[in-house]
Amino acid sequence: MYVDDGAGGAFVEANSDNDAAVRMQPTLRQLVITRISTLGATYKIKVVVHSQTNQLESPVLGIILAAEPLQPPIPVLTSSSSSQTVIDISNFPSSSNGGCTIVSFDIQRNDGQNGAFTSLVGLSSPY
């Protein structure tokens, strides 16, 4: 199992050079990869199968290393009237994104009587 550096560099063995957890383990079906650590980086991973006569590589899998973003703050009511309500969510820091770009906020409301929440703006398919 091989992984790049998250910046398009050369492939290296997934956890360490000559990793005994991978080498000579024909029944291996999964592996925890430890050589990835930069949030937001796109890592490329591939598997190389060795036989006595040949070596074959899998297609490359690209994954983005990310964590869950922080919970958004409580929205701030800036004005309200019979026809319009304005809320502000600008105090959500961009560094709270878990390592990936936030693509949308979904602003929801309920009927004020513990009914289901419905989307007002922000969320669009497909996500």
N, C-alpha and C positions, 0 to 999 in steps of 0.2 A: 504494500500500500504506500502510495507516494502523495505528497502534498507540496504545493509551491509556497512562497513566502507571503502571499496575499497581494503582491504587487506585480505579478507576472514573471517572477524570477524562476530559476531552475527548480525542478522537482527534487525533493529529498525524501528519504524514508519517513513515514508518517510520524513516528515518535522519537526514534534514535537510529543512528546508523547500525546496521546489523542487528536489528531488533529481534530478539529471540521469541517475542510474543507473536511475531508474524512469520518469520522465516521457518521453513520446514514444518508448517502447520497446515496440512492439506484439508483439515476439517474446520478451519477458521471461517466463521460466518459473520462476525461483527467485530469491530475494534473501536475503542475510544481513542480519538486522535488528540494528542496533547501538544503538538507543535503549532497550534493556531491560537492567537491571543489578541489580535488587534481588532477592536470593535469597528464595524463598518467596512472592513476589508473583504474583498471577494477572493476566497481561496479556491484553488482548483485541485481536485483530488482524482487520482486514477489508481487502478489496480493492475498489477502486472502478474500474470500467471506464468510460472515456469514449469516446464516438463523436461523430461530427459532429452527431448529432441528439439524443443522450440520454446519461444517466449512470445506471449501475446499480451497486448495492452487493451484495457477497457476504454470506451469513450470517456472523455473528461467530464466530471461533474463539477459545476461551479456552485459554491455556497457562500452566502453572506453571513459573517459572524455578527450576531446582534443579540442584545438583551431586550427584555420588555422595557418600553419607555416608562417613565414615572407616571403616576396617576395625575391627570390634569387637576389644576386647582379649582376651587369653587368659583363659578362665574360671578362677575360683579355686575349688579344691576346699575346701569348708568342713567336710564330714564324710562318712564313708562307712561302711557296714556291709554285711552279707550281704543285706539287704533294701532298702537305701536309699542313694542317693548324692545329696549336696546340693552344687550349684555356685552361684557368685555371679557375676553379670554387672553388678552395680550400679555398677561403676566406669566404665561407658561414659558419657561426658559428653553431655548433651542438645544441646550446641552442635555436636556432630559429625554432625548430621543432614543436612547438605548444603542446608539451607533448607526442608525439608519435614518434616512430622511422621513419625516412625518409627511404623508401625502394628503391627509385630510383630517378635519375634525368633524364629528357628527353631533350637531346640536339637536337635542331631543326635549320634549316636554310631555307631561301627562295631563290628565283632565283635572288635576287638583283634588281628586277623590280616590286616590290610590289605584287609578286605572293604569293600563299599559302605557309605556312611553312610545311616542311616535317621532320619527325624524322630521325636523323642520328644514334643515339645510346641512350640507356638508358631505354626507355619505352618498356615493354614487357607485353603481356597479360597473365592472366587476371588481371586487376586492376580496 
